[in-house]
């Protein structure tokens, strides 16, 4: 029996080269990992390195995760900027634009959390406020003079001491109804902006971001803010349960039957929150010297007074020169007082939220909208405050409307929530 002859040197080299080529072909046909999908650089595919990310991928909003979630304070600053803009105008077109901007951002970036479902309730509350304002104007009259009488109600005579600007019944004019509509729409827009902040910001994470000196006050505020969203969620759950059982969900009787379980659930939730706060040592503080405590109180109080005086100076025409410096000094004193007062807190923070550039952009967009509307109120007040005597149709000022559209920036910059959580 003869054994096969061993290949010579050239054959061995040829066989090794063939195997290397086969291995390279197998590597080329392998499905690349997500991290391997890097664009080709000037020197060919993968020349930029495996960790390279193009600039546009850094700007496009990523999928929301625990590590890149937007800071809750940024949402509140954005909403307060929109609310400030709404408070500077009674133009229904601009107010409707503010509501549309807030609604679009909420629809694009809210999650399935209980507080995210409260936006619709705030919209309904705004409509109720408008209707109530119109009803009061019809029943109690209005100081706005008008020539277009719509109808006349029976007027109830009042004594002289009670009839100072108030009447019951009488004539109802179109001018007073339009004025009441503008006034109610402004208040409704403010409520919608607050509802947008409630729907987008996590209250618990907002509490974690507060300074240590404001922790106790922040707990009370967060509990108060979560009352409305949790109540809305309880009402929706009970209405669904009654509908599945074939019971009516409308009417006075149904409202009374739903209200009792809602109040019972609120009481149980309050007891559970109190027990958890006590278990976590809520209210316990560290011992600090009296001098530090007195200095903290003086800095905080002086800073708040300086902020109030500076804000008044900015709003008043005669105090514009000193308003901004006093406001900056007061803000610095208040921050120093809060920083010093944080020594009394003995709690620690686990995985604190980071304030990244996306949070700056979101908060800055709301500030830009507020500053633009404040400026527009001084440049063209007639466009922001349409007159009702004589009765004229409101017009849409172009550059204030364009400034309000800047509030849409969070819908394209903030991290995108998962699809199953945004429905």
C-alpha positions in Angstrom: 0.0 0.0 0.0 1.4 3.3 -1.0 0.6 6.5 0.9 -0.3 9.7 -1.1 2.6 11.8 -1.9 2.9 14.9 0.2 2.4 18.2 -1.7 5.5 20.1 -2.4 6.3 23.7 -1.4 4.5 25.5 -4.2 1.4 23.3 -3.8 1.3 24.1 0.0 1.6 27.8 -0.7 -1.2 27.6 -3.3 -3.5 25.7 -0.9 -2.8 28.2 1.9 -3.6 31.1 -0.4 -6.9 29.4 -1.5 -7.9 28.9 2.2 -7.1 32.6 3.0 -9.2 33.7 0.1 -12.1 31.5 1.1 -11.9 32.8 4.7 -11.9 36.4 3.4 -14.9 35.6 1.3 -16.7 34.2 4.3 -15.8 37.3 6.3 -17.2 39.5 3.5 -20.5 37.6 3.4 -20.9 37.8 7.2 -23.8 40.0 8.4 -22.1 43.1 9.9 -22.8 44.2 13.4 -24.5 47.5 14.0 -21.3 49.0 15.2 -19.6 47.9 12.0 -21.9 50.0 9.9 -19.7 53.0 9.6 -19.5 55.2 6.5 -16.6 54.9 4.2 -13.9 57.5 4.6 -11.6 59.0 2.1 -9.4 55.9 2.1 -12.2 53.4 1.5 -14.8 51.5 3.6 -14.1 51.7 7.3 -11.2 54.1 6.9 -12.7 56.4 9.6 -12.5 53.7 12.2 -15.1 51.6 14.0 -16.0 54.3 16.5 -16.7 57.0 14.0 -20.1 58.7 13.9 -21.0 61.3 11.3 -22.2 64.7 12.5 -25.8 64.3 11.3 -26.2 61.2 13.5 -25.2 63.2 16.6 -27.9 65.8 15.8 -30.8 63.5 14.9 -32.9 62.6 17.9 -31.9 59.2 19.2 -34.2 56.6 20.8 -35.0 57.4 24.4 -33.1 55.4 27.0 -32.4 55.8 30.7 -29.0 57.3 30.0 -30.0 59.9 27.4 -33.5 60.9 28.6 -34.1 64.6 28.5 -33.9 66.5 31.7 -37.3 67.2 33.2 -36.5 70.8 34.0 -35.9 71.5 30.3 -39.5 70.5 29.6 -40.8 72.9 32.3 -38.6 75.7 31.1 -39.8 75.2 27.6 -43.5 75.2 28.7 -43.0 78.2 30.9 -41.5 80.1 27.9 -44.6 79.3 25.9 -46.8 80.3 28.8 -44.9 83.6 29.0 -45.5 84.2 25.3 -49.2 83.5 25.7 -49.5 85.9 28.6 -48.3 88.8 26.4 -51.1 88.5 23.8 -54.8 88.2 23.5 -54.7 87.6 19.7 -56.7 84.3 19.3 -54.6 83.4 16.2 -51.4 83.6 18.1 -52.9 81.8 21.1 -54.2 79.0 18.8 -50.7 78.7 17.3 -49.2 78.3 20.8 -51.7 75.6 21.6 -50.9 73.9 18.3 -47.2 74.0 19.0 -47.6 72.5 22.5 -49.9 69.8 21.2 -47.6 68.8 18.4 -44.6 68.4 20.7 -46.7 66.5 23.3 -48.0 64.1 20.5 -44.4 63.6 19.3 -42.6 63.1 22.6 -44.9 61.9 25.3 -44.8 58.4 26.7 -47.4 56.0 28.0 -46.8 57.0 31.7 -49.9 58.1 33.7 -48.8 61.7 33.8 -48.6 61.7 30.0 -52.3 61.2 29.6 -53.3 64.4 31.4 -52.9 66.7 28.4 -56.4 66.0 27.1 -57.8 66.9 30.5 -56.1 70.2 30.5 -57.5 70.9 27.0 -61.0 70.2 28.3 -60.3 72.4 31.3 -59.3 75.2 29.0 -62.5 74.9 27.1 -64.4 74.9 30.3 -62.6 78.1 31.4 -63.5 79.8 28.1 -67.2 78.8 28.5 -67.2 80.0 32.1 -65.7 83.3 31.2 -68.4 83.9 28.6 -71.1 82.9 31.0 -69.9 85.4 33.6 -69.7 88.1 31.0 -73.3 87.4 30.0 -74.7 87.2 33.5 -72.6 89.9 35.3 -72.0 92.3 32.5 -68.8 93.9 31.3 -67.2 97.4 31.5 -66.5 97.1 27.7 -68.9 99.5 25.9 -70.5 98.2 22.8 -72.9 99.2 20.0 -73.8 95.8 18.6 -76.5 94.5 21.0 -77.1 90.8 20.6 -79.9 90.2 23.1 -81.1 91.6 26.4 -81.7 89.7 29.7 -84.0 90.8 32.5 -81.8 93.0 34.8 -81.9 92.6 38.6 -81.6 95.9 40.4 -78.7 96.0 42.9 -78.1 98.5 45.7 -75.6 101.3 45.1 -72.9 99.8 47.3 -73.0 96.5 45.3 -73.4 97.9 41.9 -69.9 99.2 41.4 -69.1 97.7 37.9 -71.4 94.7 38.5 -74.9 94.1 37.2 -77.1 91.1 36.9 -78.6 90.7 33.5 -79.2 93.6 31.0 -78.0 93.9 27.5 -75.3 91.7 26.0 -73.2 93.1 23.2 -70.9 91.5 20.7 -67.9 93.6 21.9 -68.1 92.3 25.5 -68.4 88.7 24.3 -65.4 89.0 22.1 -63.4 90.6 24.9 -64.4 87.7 27.2 -63.5 85.2 24.6 -60.0 86.7 24.2 -59.5 86.9 27.9 -60.7 83.3 28.4 -58.5 82.0 25.6 -55.4 83.5 27.1 -56.1 81.7 30.4 -56.9 78.5 28.6 -53.6 78.7 26.7 -51.7 79.1 30.0 -53.4 75.9 31.3 -52.6 74.0 28.1 -48.9 75.0 28.5 -48.9 73.7 32.1 -50.6 70.5 30.9 -47.9 70.0 28.2 -45.2 70.2 30.9 -47.1 67.7 33.0 -47.4 65.3 30.1 -43.7 65.5 29.1 -41.8 65.8 32.4 -41.4 62.9 34.8 -42.3 64.4 38.2 -40.1 62.0 40.1 -37.1 62.8 38.0 -37.8 66.5 38.4 -37.7 66.0 42.2 -34.3 64.4 41.9 -33.0 67.4 40.1 -34.0 70.0 42.7 -31.3 71.6 44.9 -30.9 69.9 48.2 -32.2 72.9 50.1 -35.5 72.7 48.2 -36.0 69.0 48.6 -38.8 69.2 51.2 -40.7 71.9 49.3 -40.1 70.0 46.1 -41.7 66.9 47.4 -44.9 68.8 48.3 -45.0 70.4 44.8 -44.4 67.1 43.0 -47.1 65.4 45.0 -49.5 68.2 44.1 -48.5 68.1 40.4 -49.1 64.3 40.2 -52.5 64.6 41.8 -54.2 65.7 38.6 -52.6 63.1 36.2 -53.2 60.2 38.6 -56.8 61.3 39.1 -57.3 61.5 35.3 -55.8 58.0 35.0 -58.1 56.7 37.7 -61.2 58.2 36.1 -60.3 56.7 32.7 -59.8 53.3 34.3 -63.1 53.3 36.2 -65.0 54.5 33.1 -63.5 51.7 31.1 -64.5 49.2 33.8 -68.1 50.5 33.9 -68.3 50.4 30.1 -67.2 46.7 30.1 -69.8 45.9 32.6 -72.5 47.6 30.6 -73.1 50.4 33.0 -73.5 54.0 31.9 -70.5 56.3 32.1 -72.3 59.7 31.7 -74.8 61.6 33.8 -74.8 62.8 37.4 -75.3 59.4 38.9 -72.4 57.9 37.0 -70.2 60.8 38.0 -71.1 60.3 41.7 -70.4 56.5 41.5 -67.0 57.1 39.9 -66.0 59.9 42.2 -66.1 57.8 45.4 -63.6 55.2 44.2 -61.4 58.0 42.8 -61.3 59.7 46.2 -60.6 56.4 47.9 -57.7 55.6 45.6 -56.3 59.1 46.2 -56.4 58.5 50.0 -54.7 55.1 49.7 -52.1 56.6 47.5 -51.5 59.4 50.0 -51.0 56.9 52.8 -48.6 54.8 50.7 -46.6 57.9 49.8 -46.4 59.0 53.5 -45.2 55.5 54.5 -42.6 55.4 51.8 -41.3 58.9 52.8 -41.1 57.9 56.4 -39.2 54.7 55.5 -36.7 56.7 53.5 -36.0 59.1 56.3 -37.8 62.1 54.9 -37.4 65.2 57.0 -34.1 64.2 58.7 -31.4 66.9 58.4 -27.8 67.2 59.4 -26.6 69.5 62.1 -25.1 72.8 60.8 -23.6 75.7 62.8 -26.0 78.6 63.6 -23.8 81.0 61.6 -24.2 78.9 58.5 -27.9 78.7 59.0 -28.3 82.5 59.4 -26.1 83.2 56.4 -28.2 80.8 54.3 -31.4 82.5 55.3 -29.9 86.0 54.6 -28.6 85.0 51.2 -31.8 83.3 50.1 -34.1 86.1 51.3 -31.9 88.8 49.8 -31.6 86.9 46.6 -35.4 86.5 46.3 -36.0 90.2 47.0 -33.4 91.1 44.5 -35.0 88.9 41.8 -38.4 90.5 42.6 -37.0 94.0 42.3 -35.1 93.2 39.1 -38.2 91.6 37.5 -40.2 94.7 38.4 -37.5 96.9 36.9 -37.6 95.0 33.7 -41.3 95.2 33.4 -41.5 98.8 34.3 -40.4 101.4 31.8 -38.6 103.6 34.3 -36.6 100.8 35.8 -35.1 99.2 32.7 -31.7 100.6 33.6 -31.2 98.9 36.9 -33.6 95.9 36.4 -31.2 93.5 34.7 -28.2 94.1 37.1 -30.4 93.7 40.2 -32.0 90.6 38.7 -28.6 89.0 38.0 -27.3 89.9 41.5 -30.4 88.6 43.2 -30.2 85.3 41.2 -26.5 84.9 42.3 -27.4 85.4 45.9 -30.3 83.0 45.8 -28.1 80.3 44.1 -25.4 80.8 46.8 -28.0 80.5 49.5 -29.4 77.3 48.0 -25.9 75.9 47.6 -25.1 76.7 51.2 -28.4 75.4 52.5 -27.8 72.1 50.8 -25.4 71.1 53.6 -28.4 70.4 55.8 -29.5 67.6 53.5 -28.0 64.1 54.2 -29.5 62.3 51.2 -27.6 61.2 48.1 -28.6 60.9 44.5 -28.5 57.7 42.5 -27.8 58.2 38.8 -28.5 61.9 38.6 -29.9 63.3 35.4 -27.5 65.2 33.2 -28.2 68.5 31.6 -26.9 68.0 28.1 -26.9 70.1 25.0 -30.3 68.8 24.0 -31.8 70.1 27.2 -30.2 73.5 26.5 -31.8 73.6 23.0 -35.2 72.6 24.4 -35.2 75.2 27.2 -33.6 77.8 24.9 -36.4 77.4 22.3 -39.0 78.3 24.9 -36.9 81.3 26.1 -36.6 82.5 22.5 -40.4 82.3 22.0 -41.0 84.3 25.3 -38.3 86.9 24.4 -39.7 87.4 20.9 -43.3 87.9 22.1 -42.1 90.3 24.9 -40.3 92.3 22.2 -43.3 92.2 19.9 -45.4 93.6 22.6 -43.3 96.8 22.7 -42.8 97.1 19.0 -46.3 96.4 17.7 -48.7 96.1 20.7 -51.8 96.5 18.4 -51.0 93.2 16.7 -50.8 91.3 19.9 -53.7 93.0 21.6 -56.5 93.3 19.0 -59.1 95.9 19.8 -62.8 95.1 20.4 -64.1 98.7 20.3 -64.6 99.2 17.4 -65.0 95.5 16.6 -62.4 94.4 14.1 -61.1 91.0 13.0 -57.7 90.0 14.4 -54.8 89.7 12.0 -51.8 87.3 12.2 -48.5 89.1 12.7 -45.9 87.3 10.7 -42.7 87.5 12.7 -44.3 86.8 16.1 -46.0 83.8 14.5 -42.7 82.6 13.1 -41.1 83.1 16.5 -43.8 80.9 18.1 -42.9 78.1 15.6 -39.5 78.0 17.2 -41.2 76.1 20.0 -41.5 73.1 17.7 -37.7 72.4 18.1 -38.2 69.9 20.9 -40.2 67.7 18.6 -37.1 67.2 16.5 -34.3 67.4 19.1 -35.6 65.5 22.2 -35.0 61.7 22.3 -37.8 59.7 20.6 -39.8 57.5 23.0 -40.4 53.9 22.0 -43.4 53.3 19.7 -45.2 51.1 22.1 -44.8 53.8 24.8 -45.9 56.7 22.7 -49.3 55.3 21.7 
